[in-house]
């Protein structure tokens, strides 16, 4: 151990350079200043080492968490709690201990400062392990002791770290008036920079060792050799006090003891405290007055009395706190009892309230029944008035029909619309379009779809009025029919399409059958016919602008019709394909079906709808999402593998017709309008030819379809319409078996044996199967062919 003065580095011309220096700091949670010893150590490090240091690390050791306090004041072991609770407590505790570094960071005022928070019950062990595992070259600690003498009951933590620190790390313990260090790196082998203790100092060391050996029972020779060994070692501190060095070495070579020689202790103490450079000459006599020893003993006694007084005061405070804890525990028990009593009382009151609530509900129910009876009587009294009002309304309807200026559509009143929709009940909503909600209801004993305009949109109101004017003139089998309207309430009444939109059938839900290939071909042709009708309307063509599967509706026979024509805008003049026309209008439509040239330039042409029509054809063939579908189909057609992209739910695709449809769709979906084919002269004839070819193939397939044999009546040899089971176990047509039993005296038509009884049981299962077969057969052949 080497004892240095606080001005040591100034005396040797500057501090050494280190790549990494660690400073152990100590403080309590919530302390805004930090420990005095730690502040002293950090201040010394900043003043002497920081200018030549690459990294400065502040290290603090917090105790291990073994218990967690509970709200009642008791402590619970971490083994008895869940890991998440312990982890949360440790995380919060570490955040609190992180605040210990705050005052020390302010003291440094440097951006190079790093912090490290370790967890260990023994700070000395934690610091030694950190020094051994890391690249720390220098460790600085602070000490509160005013003397470097060890205590009787054990060694102070900084001195313990100083004694056990590895040789690779230079360790400094910063006291109030001196610096203790144990370093081999500072010791220079150069004889010019070292010094030896003079002979007189060695003699002094021997005398000091004898005095201590007399008091402690150790041999004088052992003490002397130990003193000489340390005294003759080269010193890294050439300007330090030789006497202090000798005494420090003697102290480090022995255990805990006190100097009993008053004269010697006074001299050494005076040398260390003053920090002056003493020169021990050989033969010099060391004398110390006894009065100094007495004064020092008196000071030590005073310190012991002060310590005892503080200990007594701490014991009294501990007893007081224990009394307070007992008092609080007693009050807590009483409060717990009061809470339990209150909870029991609350439970009783809750039960009583529940009983009162039940009685109240019973009384309310009786009142409601009485009100219901009164309302019924009131309704009966109003029947006569309602009957008269109804007659008046009917008369008014006749008058409105006679004097209505525009007789091309049926005009409905607000009351009729409200009655048909049950005051616009949400149960009748079947969808929501660009104008508003769509309701399914019945008007004039006919199921209709009622589209209601949003009342808060003036712009939509104008479009609504224009849609009435346009749709009232449209009559085509493949355009949704406008049955009527209510201009006052903003409603359009369309014919109801039982099978909904085409979008729901392209990608059907589980359990719902997909469309056959022939129906898909027919929908393509019907949609093209509807578009051609709109584009050829006079005096001005109508462009739909939002053609998509959601706007193609299917009736009960899967006949397709184009809806939402109200989004179309009338063109004042049709533009040639080679001319670009710009109109001041808001772009309308759906992203994947919108004409790219229309998006880019705002050009409105009839061929703008052909792009969406081509995408719809590709979706009907592949049942895929429109995003990127055109490019995938083009690539598949070029590679000759388009059959792999067809909808797998249809097993019997006609490959030639399907591929020809794909090529037509690709032509219709060209990026520029002038590259797309003409709908009337090119697209429709090709679609008609493909459909006729598919129709011939379908006829051949339908001729080969025969119903099962058990669908035929054994008597009539015809497919049964009303099957019944007789006593012989066979199924017959109802009217045939009744006539047979009546004329053949209860004999079975099949077994020729007498029937046990004449009771007949309807065969509902077989009847449903026959009806389903008939319906499917009509759908695949009769209905399909009849649509043309």
C-alpha positions in Angstrom: 0.0 0.0 0.0 1.2 3.4 -0.9 0.1 6.6 0.8 0.2 9.8 -1.3 -0.7 13.4 -0.8 -3.5 15.1 -2.6 -1.0 17.1 -4.7 0.9 14.0 -5.8 0.2 14.2 -9.6 1.1 17.9 -9.6 4.5 17.1 -8.1 5.3 14.4 -10.8 4.2 16.6 -13.7 0.7 15.2 -14.6 -1.5 12.1 -14.3 -1.0 9.0 -16.4 -3.3 8.2 -19.3 -5.9 5.4 -19.0 -8.2 4.0 -21.6 -10.9 3.2 -19.0 -11.4 4.4 -15.5 -14.2 3.3 -13.1 -15.3 5.3 -10.0 -17.4 3.5 -7.4 -20.1 5.9 -6.1 -22.4 5.5 -3.1 -25.7 7.2 -2.4 -29.3 6.7 -1.3 -32.5 6.7 -3.4 -33.9 10.3 -3.5 -30.5 11.8 -2.5 -29.9 14.8 -4.7 -26.3 15.3 -3.7 -24.7 11.8 -3.2 -22.3 10.5 -0.6 -19.5 12.8 0.5 -16.8 10.1 0.0 -18.1 9.3 -3.5 -18.2 13.0 -4.4 -14.7 13.5 -3.1 -13.4 10.5 -5.2 -15.2 11.7 -8.3 -14.0 15.3 -7.9 -10.4 14.0 -7.5 -10.9 11.8 -10.7 -12.2 14.7 -12.7 -9.4 17.0 -11.6 -6.5 14.6 -12.0 -7.5 11.8 -14.4 -10.4 12.8 -16.6 -8.4 14.9 -19.2 -6.3 11.8 -20.2 -9.1 9.2 -19.9 -11.0 7.7 -22.9 -13.9 6.2 -20.9 -15.2 7.2 -17.5 -17.6 4.7 -15.8 -19.6 5.4 -12.7 -20.4 2.2 -10.8 -23.0 1.6 -8.1 -23.9 -1.6 -6.4 -27.4 -2.1 -5.2 -28.4 -5.0 -2.8 -30.0 -8.2 -4.1 -33.8 -8.2 -4.0 -34.8 -11.1 -1.7 -38.1 -9.7 -0.3 -40.8 -7.4 -1.5 -42.8 -5.2 0.9 -46.6 -5.8 1.0 -49.2 -3.1 1.5 -49.6 -4.2 5.1 -46.0 -3.5 5.9 -44.8 -7.1 6.0 -42.1 -8.4 3.6 -42.7 -11.4 1.3 -40.0 -13.5 -0.1 -39.5 -13.4 -3.9 -39.8 -17.2 -4.1 -43.4 -16.9 -3.0 -44.4 -14.5 -5.7 -44.9 -14.8 -9.5 -41.9 -14.0 -11.7 -43.7 -11.2 -13.5 -44.4 -9.4 -10.2 -40.8 -9.8 -9.1 -39.5 -8.6 -12.5 -41.8 -5.5 -12.4 -40.7 -4.7 -8.8 -37.0 -5.1 -9.8 -37.5 -2.9 -12.9 -39.1 -0.1 -10.8 -36.4 -0.5 -8.1 -33.6 -0.2 -10.7 -35.2 2.9 -12.1 -35.1 4.4 -8.6 -31.4 3.4 -8.1 -30.5 4.9 -11.5 -31.3 8.3 -9.9 -28.2 7.8 -7.7 -26.0 8.7 -10.7 -27.7 12.1 -11.3 -25.8 14.3 -8.9 -22.5 12.6 -9.9 -23.2 13.2 -13.6 -23.8 16.9 -12.9 -20.5 16.9 -11.0 -18.6 15.5 -14.1 -20.3 17.7 -16.7 -18.8 15.5 -19.5 -20.4 13.6 -22.3 -17.9 10.8 -21.8 -19.5 9.6 -18.5 -21.1 6.1 -18.5 -23.1 4.5 -15.7 -23.3 0.9 -14.5 -25.7 -0.4 -11.9 -24.8 -3.9 -10.5 -26.8 -6.0 -8.1 -25.0 -7.8 -5.3 -25.1 -8.2 -1.5 -21.4 -7.7 -1.1 -20.2 -4.5 -2.9 -16.6 -5.4 -2.6 -17.0 -8.7 -4.4 -19.1 -7.1 -7.1 -16.5 -4.4 -7.7 -13.6 -7.0 -7.8 -15.5 -9.2 -10.2 -16.3 -6.2 -12.5 -12.6 -5.2 -12.5 -11.5 -8.7 -13.3 -14.1 -9.2 -16.1 -13.8 -5.8 -17.8 -11.1 -3.7 -19.3 -10.8 -1.3 -16.4 -7.3 0.0 -15.9 -7.9 2.2 -13.0 -10.5 2.0 -10.1 -11.2 5.0 -7.8 -13.1 4.7 -4.5 -14.0 7.1 -1.7 -13.4 6.6 2.0 -15.1 8.3 4.9 -12.4 7.4 7.4 -10.1 10.2 8.4 -7.3 7.8 9.2 -5.8 4.9 7.2 -5.7 2.7 10.4 -8.0 -0.3 10.2 -10.9 -0.8 12.5 -11.1 -3.4 15.2 -14.3 -5.1 14.0 -13.3 -5.5 10.3 -11.8 -3.8 7.3 -13.6 -1.0 5.5 -14.9 -1.8 2.0 -12.5 0.5 0.0 -9.5 -1.0 1.9 -10.7 -4.5 1.2 -11.0 -3.7 -2.5 -7.6 -2.1 -2.4 -6.1 -5.1 -0.9 -7.7 -7.7 -3.2 -7.6 -5.8 -6.5 -5.7 -7.4 -9.3 -2.3 -6.1 -10.3 -3.5 -5.2 -13.8 -5.8 -2.5 -12.3 -4.5 0.6 -10.4 -6.7 1.3 -7.4 -7.0 4.6 -5.6 -8.8 5.1 -2.2 -9.5 8.9 -1.8 -9.6 9.9 2.0 -10.1 13.3 3.4 -6.4 14.2 3.7 -4.6 11.4 1.7 -4.7 9.0 -1.1 -4.1 5.2 -0.6 -3.0 3.2 -3.6 -1.8 -0.3 -4.3 -0.1 -0.2 -7.7 2.8 -2.0 -9.4 2.5 -0.1 -12.6 3.5 3.1 -10.9 6.7 1.5 -9.6 9.6 2.3 -11.9 12.5 -0.1 -12.1 14.8 2.8 -12.9 17.0 3.6 -10.0 17.1 7.2 -10.9 13.4 7.6 -10.3 13.2 5.5 -7.1 14.5 5.9 -3.6 15.3 3.8 -0.6 14.5 4.4 3.0 17.5 5.7 4.8 19.2 3.6 7.4 17.8 5.6 10.2 14.3 4.9 8.9 15.0 1.2 8.9 16.2 1.5 12.5 13.0 3.4 13.3 11.0 0.6 11.6 12.7 -2.0 13.7 12.0 0.0 16.9 8.4 0.4 15.9 8.0 -3.3 15.2 9.5 -4.2 18.6 7.1 -1.9 20.3 4.1 -3.4 18.5 5.4 -7.0 19.1 5.6 -6.3 22.8 2.0 -5.2 22.9 0.5 -7.8 20.5 2.6 -10.9 21.2 4.2 -11.0 17.7 8.0 -11.6 17.4 10.2 -8.6 16.9 12.2 -10.3 14.1 9.1 -11.0 12.1 7.9 -7.4 12.4 11.4 -6.1 11.5 11.8 -8.2 8.5 8.4 -7.3 7.3 9.1 -3.7 7.7 12.4 -3.9 5.9 10.9 -5.8 3.1 8.4 -3.1 2.3 10.8 -0.3 3.0 13.3 -1.5 0.5 10.8 -1.9 -2.4 11.1 0.7 -5.2 8.6 3.4 -4.8 6.5 4.9 -7.5 6.0 8.1 -5.4 9.4 9.6 -5.1 8.2 12.8 -3.5 6.0 11.2 -0.9 6.8 11.1 2.8 9.2 8.2 3.6 7.8 7.8 7.2 4.3 7.6 5.9 5.4 4.9 3.4 7.1 2.9 6.1 4.2 3.1 8.4 1.8 2.2 5.6 3.8 -0.9 4.6 3.9 -2.0 8.2 0.2 -1.6 8.5 -0.5 -3.6 5.3 1.7 -6.5 6.5 -0.2 -6.9 9.8 -3.8 -7.4 10.8 -6.0 -5.0 12.9 -4.1 -3.3 15.7 -3.4 0.0 17.3 -0.1 1.8 17.9 0.5 1.9 21.7 3.7 3.9 21.6 2.4 7.4 22.1 5.6 9.0 20.9 5.8 7.0 17.7 2.1 7.3 16.9 2.2 11.1 17.4 5.1 11.5 15.0 3.6 9.3 12.3 0.2 10.8 12.7 1.7 14.3 12.4 3.5 13.3 9.3 0.5 11.9 7.5 -1.9 14.6 8.5 0.3 17.5 7.5 1.4 16.0 4.2 4.9 17.6 4.6 8.0 15.9 3.3 9.9 14.4 6.2 13.5 13.5 5.8 14.6 10.8 8.3 18.3 11.1 8.9 20.3 8.2 10.4 20.4 8.5 14.1 17.7 11.1 14.4 15.6 10.9 17.6 11.8 10.9 17.4 10.2 12.6 20.4 6.6 13.4 21.0 5.1 15.3 24.0 2.8 13.3 26.3 0.3 16.2 26.2 -0.4 15.5 22.6 -1.1 11.9 23.4 -3.5 12.9 26.2 -5.3 15.3 24.0 -5.7 12.6 21.4 -7.0 10.1 23.9 -9.4 12.7 25.2 -10.6 13.3 21.6 -11.0 9.6 21.0 -13.0 9.3 24.2 -15.2 12.1 23.1 -15.8 10.4 19.8 -16.7 7.2 21.6 -19.1 9.0 23.9 -20.7 10.7 20.9 -21.0 7.3 19.1 -22.6 5.7 22.2 -25.0 8.6 22.5 -26.0 8.2 18.9 -26.4 4.5 19.4 -28.6 5.0 22.4 -30.7 7.5 20.5 -31.1 5.0 17.6 -32.2 2.3 20.1 -34.8 4.6 21.6 -36.1 5.5 18.1 -36.3 1.8 17.2 -38.3 1.1 20.3 -40.6 4.0 19.5 -41.0 2.8 15.9 -41.8 -0.7 17.1 -44.5 0.7 19.4 -45.9 2.7 16.4 -45.9 -0.5 14.3 -47.8 -2.4 17.0 -50.3 0.4 17.3 -50.8 0.5 13.5 -51.2 -3.3 13.3 -53.9 -3.1 16.0 -55.7 -0.3 14.2 -55.4 -2.3 10.9 -57.0 -5.4 12.5 -59.9 -3.2 13.8 -60.3 -1.6 10.4 -60.4 -5.0 8.8 -63.1 -6.1 11.1 -65.1 -3.0 10.3 -64.7 -3.6 6.6 -65.9 -7.2 6.9 -68.9 -6.0 8.9 -69.6 -3.4 6.3 -69.4 -6.0 3.5 -71.8 -8.3 5.3 -74.2 -5.4 5.7 -73.8 -4.5 2.1 -74.6 -8.0 1.0 -77.8 -8.0 3.1 -78.8 -4.6 1.6 -78.1 -6.0 -1.9 -80.3 -9.0 -1.3 -83.1 -6.7 -0.1 -82.6 -4.4 -3.1 -82.9 -7.4 -5.4 -86.2 -8.4 -3.8 -87.5 -4.9 -4.1 -86.4 -4.8 -7.8 -88.2 -8.0 -8.5 -91.4 -6.6 -6.9 -90.9 -3.4 -8.9 -90.5 -5.3 -12.2 -93.6 -7.3 -11.4 -95.6 -4.0 -10.9 -94.1 -2.5 -14.1 -95.2 -5.6 -16.0 -98.7 -5.3 -14.7 -98.7 -1.6 -15.7 -97.5 -2.5 -19.2 -100.2 -5.1 -19.6 -102.8 -2.5 -18.7 -101.2 0.0 -21.1 -101.3 -2.7 -23.8 -105.0 -3.3 -23.3 -105.7 0.4 -23.5 -103.6 0.7 -26.6 -105.5 -2.1 -28.2 -108.8 -0.4 -27.4 -107.4 2.8 -28.8 -106.3 1.1 -32.1 -109.8 -0.4 -32.5 -111.3 3.0 -32.1 -108.9 4.4 -34.8 -109.8 1.7 -37.3 -112.7 3.6 -38.7 -110.7 6.8 -39.0 -107.9 4.9 -40.8 -110.3 3.3 -43.2 -111.6 6.6 -44.2 -108.1 8.0 -44.5 -107.1 5.1 -46.7 -110.0 5.7 -49.0 -108.9 9.3 -49.2 -105.3 8.3 -50.1 -106.5 6.0 -52.8 -108.5 8.8 -54.4 -105.5 11.0 -54.2 -103.4 8.4 -55.9 -105.8 8.3 -58.8 -105.7 12.0 -59.0 -101.9 12.0 -59.0 -101.8 9.4 -61.7 -104.2 11.5 -63.9 -102.5 14.8 -63.4 -98.8 13.7 -63.1 -96.8 15.5 -65.7 -94.2 12.7 -66.2 -96.1 9.5 -66.6 -93.1 7.3 -67.5 -92.7 6.0 -63.9 -94.9 5.3 -60.8 -94.8 8.1 -58.3 -94.9 7.1 -54.6 -95.6 9.2 -51.5 -93.5 9.5 -48.4 -96.1 7.6 -46.4 -96.1 4.7 -48.8 -92.3 4.4 -48.7 -92.2 4.6 -44.9 -94.9 1.9 -44.6 -93.2 -0.4 -47.0 -89.8 -0.1 -45.2 -91.3 -0.2 -41.6 -90.0 3.4 -41.2 -86.7 2.5 -42.8 -86.0 -0.4 -40.5 -82.4 -1.8 -40.5 -83.8 -5.3 -40.8 -84.8 -4.5 -44.4 -81.5 -3.2 -45.5 -79.8 -5.4 -48.2 -77.0 -3.2 -49.2 -75.6 0.3 -49.5 -74.6 2.0 -52.8 -73.1 5.2 -53.9 -76.3 7.1 -53.2 -77.3 5.6 -49.9 -78.9 2.5 -48.4 -80.9 -0.1 -50.4 -84.0 -1.7 -48.8 -85.9 -4.8 -49.8 -89.7 -4.2 -49.5 -93.0 -4.7 -51.2 -94.9 -2.0 -53.1 -98.2 -2.7 -55.0 -97.8 -6.4 -54.0 -94.5 -6.6 -55.8 -91.1 -7.2 -54.3 -88.9 -4.2 -55.1 -85.4 -2.8 -54.2 -85.7 0.7 -52.8 -82.6 2.9 -53.1 -82.8 6.0 -50.7 -80.6 9.0 -51.4 -78.6 10.4 -48.5 -80.5 13.5 -47.3 -77.4 15.5 -46.4 -75.9 15.7 -49.9 -77.1 18.4 -52.2 -74.8 17.2 -55.0 -76.3 13.7 -54.7 -79.7 15.2 -54.9 -78.9 16.7 -58.3 -77.6 13.4 -59.5 -80.7 11.7 -58.2 -83.0 13.9 -60.3 -80.9 13.4 -63.4 -81.0 9.6 -62.8 -84.8 9.7 -62.7 -84.9 11.6 -66.0 -82.5 9.1 -67.7 -83.7 5.8 -66.2 -87.4 6.6 -66.9 -86.6 6.4 -70.6 -84.6 3.1 -70.5 -86.4 -0.2 -71.4 -84.1 -3.1 -72.1 -84.1 -6.7 -70.9 -80.6 -6.4 -69.6 -80.9 -3.0 -67.8 -82.4 -2.9 -64.3 -86.0 -1.6 -64.7 -87.0 1.6 -62.8 -90.5 0.9 -61.4 -91.1 4.2 -59.7 -89.7 7.0 -57.6 -90.4 9.3 -54.7 -88.8 12.6 -55.6 -89.9 14.3 -52.3 -88.2 11.7 -50.2 -85.2 10.9 -52.5 -86.1 7.3 -53.4 -85.8 5.1 -56.5 -87.8 1.9 -56.8 -86.2 -0.8 -58.9 -87.3 -4.4 -59.8 -86.0 -6.8 -57.2 -83.2 -9.2 -58.4 -83.4 -12.4 -56.4 -79.9 -13.7 -56.9 -78.1 -10.4 -56.0 -75.0 -9.1 -57.6 -72.5 -11.0 -59.8 -69.7 -10.2 -57.4 -71.2 -12.6 -54.8 -71.2 -15.5 -57.4 -67.7 -15.0 -58.8 -66.2 -16.0 -55.4 -69.0 -17.8 -53.6 -69.0 -18.5 -49.9 -68.6 -22.1 -48.6 -71.7 -24.2 -49.4 -72.9 -22.0 -52.2 -72.6 -23.5 -55.7 -70.6 -21.7 -58.3 -72.0 -20.7 -61.7 -71.8 -23.1 -64.6 -69.6 -22.3 -67.5 -72.7 -21.8 -69.8 -74.3 -19.3 -67.4 -71.0 -17.3 -67.3 -70.9 -17.2 -71.1 -74.5 -16.0 -71.2 -73.9 -13.3 -68.6 -71.0 -12.0 -70.7 -73.2 -11.8 -73.8 -76.1 -10.2 -71.9 -73.8 -7.6 -70.3 -72.4 -6.7 -73.7 -76.0 -6.3 -75.1 -76.9 -4.0 -72.2 -73.8 -1.9 -72.8 -74.5 -1.7 -76.5 -78.0 -0.4 -75.7 -76.6 2.3 -73.4 -73.9 3.4 -75.9 -76.4 3.5 -78.7 -79.1 5.5 -76.9 -80.3 8.7 -78.7 -80.0 11.6 -78.9 -76.8 11.1 -76.7 -74.9 8.0 -75.8 -74.8 7.0 -72.1 -71.5 5.9 -70.5 -71.9 3.9 -67.3 -68.4 4.8 -65.9 -68.7 2.3 -63.0 -69.3 -1.0 -64.6 -68.2 -3.8 -62.2 -69.5 -7.2 -60.9 -71.2 -5.4 -58.0 -73.4 -3.4 -60.5 -74.4 -6.5 -62.6 -77.5 -8.0 -60.9 -79.0 -11.5 -61.4 -82.7 -12.5 -61.3 -84.1 -15.8 -60.2 -83.2 -17.4 -63.6 -79.7 -15.9 -63.5 -80.5 -13.4 -66.2 -78.1 -10.5 -65.8 -79.0 -6.8 -65.8 -76.9 -3.7 -65.5 -77.7 -1.5 -62.5 -76.6 1.9 -61.1 -76.8 3.5 -64.5 -77.5 6.7 -62.5 -73.8 7.3 -62.1 -73.6 7.8 -65.9 -73.1 11.3 -67.2 -74.6 12.4 -70.5 -72.1 13.4 -73.2 -73.0 16.4 -75.1 -71.0 15.2 -78.1 -69.4 11.8 -78.8 -65.7 12.1 -79.3 -63.8 10.2 -82.0 -61.3 7.6 -80.7 -58.4 9.6 -82.1 -59.4 12.9 -80.3 -58.7 13.5 -76.6 -61.6 15.3 -74.9 -61.3 16.9 -71.5 -64.3 17.6 -69.4 -64.5 19.4 -66.0 -65.9 16.4 -64.0 -65.0 14.5 -60.9 -63.4 11.1 -61.7 -66.0 8.4 -60.8 -65.7 4.6 -60.7 -63.9 1.7 -59.0 -60.1 1.5 -59.1 -59.5 -1.9 -60.7 -62.3 -1.4 -63.3 -61.6 2.2 -64.2 -60.2 3.1 -67.7 -56.5 4.1 -67.3 -56.9 6.7 -70.0 -60.0 8.1 -68.2 -58.0 8.2 -64.9 -55.1 10.0 -66.6 -56.9 12.5 -68.8 -60.5 12.6 -67.7 -61.6 11.6 -71.2 -65.2 10.2 -71.4 -66.0 7.8 -74.3 -68.3 4.8 -74.8 -65.1 2.7 -75.1 -64.3 3.7 -71.5 -66.8 1.0 -70.3 -65.0 -1.7 -72.5 -62.0 -1.7 -70.2 -64.2 -2.7 -67.2 -66.1 -5.2 -69.4 -62.8 -6.9 -70.3 -61.8 -7.2 -66.6 -65.2 -8.7 -65.8 -64.8 -11.3 -68.5 -61.4 -12.4 -67.0 -62.9 -12.6 -63.6 -65.8 -14.8 -64.8 -63.2 -17.1 -66.4 -60.7 -17.3 -63.6 -62.7 -16.2 -60.4 -59.7 -14.2 -59.3 -59.2 -10.7 -57.9 -58.9 -8.0 -60.6 -55.6 -6.6 -59.3 -52.9 -7.6 -61.8 -55.3 -10.1 -63.5 -54.9 -8.7 -67.0 -51.1 -9.1 -67.0 -51.3 -12.7 -65.6 -53.8 -13.8 -68.3 -51.8 -12.2 -71.1 -48.7 -14.1 -70.0 -50.6 -17.4 -69.7 -52.1 -17.0 -73.2 -48.7 -16.3 -74.6 -47.2 -19.3 -72.9 -50.2 -21.5 -73.9 -51.1 -22.4 -70.3 -54.3 -20.4 -69.9 -56.2 -23.6 -69.0 -54.4 -23.6 -65.6 -55.9 -20.2 -64.7 -59.5 -21.2 -65.3 -61.9 -21.4 -62.3 -61.3 -24.9 -60.8 -64.8 -25.2 -59.5 -66.0 -25.7 -63.1 -64.8 -29.1 -64.4 -66.0 -29.1 -68.0 -64.8 -25.8 -69.4 -64.9 -25.7 -73.2 -61.2 -24.8 -73.7 -61.5 -23.3 -77.2 -64.4 -20.9 -76.3 -62.7 -20.0 -73.0 -59.4 -19.0 -74.6 -61.2 -17.1 -77.3 -63.1 -15.1 -74.6 -59.8 -14.4 -72.9 -58.3 -13.0 -76.1 -61.4 -10.8 -76.5 -61.1 -9.6 -72.9 -57.4 -8.7 -73.4 -58.3 -6.6 -76.5 -61.1 -4.8 -74.6 -58.7 -4.0 -71.8 -56.0 -2.2 -73.8 -54.6 0.9 -72.2 -55.6 3.2 -75.0 -59.2 3.6 -76.2 -58.2 3.6 -79.9 -56.7 0.1 -79.5 -59.9 -1.4 -78.2 -62.4 -3.2 -80.5 -65.8 -1.8 -81.4 -68.6 -3.3 -79.3 -71.3 -3.5 -82.0 -69.2 -4.6 -85.0 -66.5 -6.7 -83.4 -67.2 -7.8 -79.8 -71.0 -8.7 -80.0 -70.7 -10.9 -83.2 -67.8 -12.8 -81.7 -69.6 -13.4 -78.4 -72.7 -14.5 -80.2 -70.7 -17.0 -82.3 -69.1 -18.4 -79.1 -72.4 -18.7 -77.3 -74.1 -20.5 -80.2 -71.2 -23.0 -80.3 -71.5 -23.6 -76.6 -75.3 -23.9 -76.9 -74.9 -26.8 -79.4 -72.6 -28.5 -77.0 -74.9 -28.1 -74.1 -77.8 -29.6 -76.0 -75.8 -32.7 -76.7 -74.8 -33.0 -73.0 -78.4 -32.5 -71.9 -79.7 -35.3 -74.2 -77.4 -37.7 -72.3 -78.9 -36.7 -68.9 -81.6 -39.1 -67.6 -83.3 -39.1 -64.2 -82.9 -42.1 -61.8 -85.2 -45.0 -62.3 -86.8 -44.6 -58.8 -88.2 -41.2 -60.0 -90.6 -43.1 -62.3 -94.0 -44.4 -61.1 -94.3 -48.2 -61.5 -97.9 -47.8 -62.8 -97.7 -44.7 -65.1 -94.0 -45.2 -66.1 -93.6 -41.4 -65.7 -91.7 -39.2 -63.4 -93.8 -38.7 -60.3 -95.0 -35.3 -59.1 -96.8 -36.4 -55.9 -95.2 -39.6 -54.6 -96.8 -41.8 -51.9 -95.6 -45.0 -50.2 -98.1 -47.9 -50.1 -98.2 -50.9 -47.7 -96.0 -53.0 -50.0 -93.1 -50.5 -49.5 -93.1 -49.2 -53.1 -93.6 -45.5 -54.1 -96.3 -44.6 -56.6 -97.9 -41.5 -58.0 -100.7 -40.5 -55.6 -103.6 -40.4 -58.0 -102.4 -43.6 -59.8 -102.1 -45.7 -56.6 -105.5 -44.5 -55.3 -107.2 -45.5 -58.6 -105.4 -48.9 -58.6 -106.5 -49.8 -55.0 -110.1 -48.8 -55.8 -110.3 -51.0 -58.9 -108.0 -54.0 -57.9 -109.3 -54.8 -54.4 -106.1 -53.8 -52.4 -103.6 -55.9 -54.5 -100.0 -54.6 -54.9 -99.2 -53.5 -58.5 -95.6 -54.8 -58.2 -95.8 -57.9 -56.0 -99.4 -58.9 -56.9 -99.9 -59.8 -53.2 -102.7 -58.4 -51.1 -101.9 -55.2 -49.2 -102.1 -55.3 -45.4 -103.9 -51.9 -45.4 -104.8 -49.1 -47.7 -103.1 -46.2 -45.9 -100.8 -44.1 -48.0 -97.8 -42.1 -46.7 -96.4 -39.1 -48.6 -92.7 -39.5 -49.6 -91.5 -35.9 -49.0 -87.8 -36.8 -49.4 -88.3 -38.2 -52.9 -90.6 -35.4 -53.9 -87.9 -32.8 -52.9 -85.3 -34.7 -54.9 -87.5 -34.8 -58.0 -88.3 -31.1 -57.7 -84.6 -30.3 -57.3 -83.8 -32.4 -60.4 -86.5 -30.7 -62.4 -85.3 -27.2 -61.3 -81.7 -28.0 -62.1 -82.6 -29.4 -65.5 -84.7 -26.3 -66.3 -81.9 -24.0 -65.2 -79.2 -25.8 -67.3 -81.2 -26.2 -70.4 -84.7 -24.8 -70.8 -84.1 -21.5 -69.0 -80.7 -21.0 -70.6 -81.9 -21.7 -74.1 -85.1 -19.8 -73.6 -83.3 -16.6 -72.8 -82.3 -16.3 -76.4 
